[in-house]
Amino acid sequence: MDEGVRLGVRGLAQVLGPRGAGHPAEHMAELTEQGVRIDCAAPDVERLGFEPDALETNAHVAPLQRLADLAANGWRLVPT
């Protein structure tokens, strides 16, 4: 889940991946415009050394139980 957490950190999507169509920053901007909540696993945020206030406005530090609850309700977690 490391890359998923990095996508949630303010400014990092702009430096990941190729430029142009399908660039991670474009996807993150669209998700933000649509009001999509990005849940970043708390243990991964901590292990990677990011502070919660470093996340994008629509990204949140999520306890593992929230991710487990989403999966149990049919949501798909995006593997990285």
Buried (B, 14 or more C-beta within 10 A) or exposed (E): BEBBBBBBBBEBBBEEBEEEEEBBBBEBBEBBEEEEEBBBBBEBBEEEEBEEEBBBEBBBBBEEEBBEEBEEEEEEEEEE
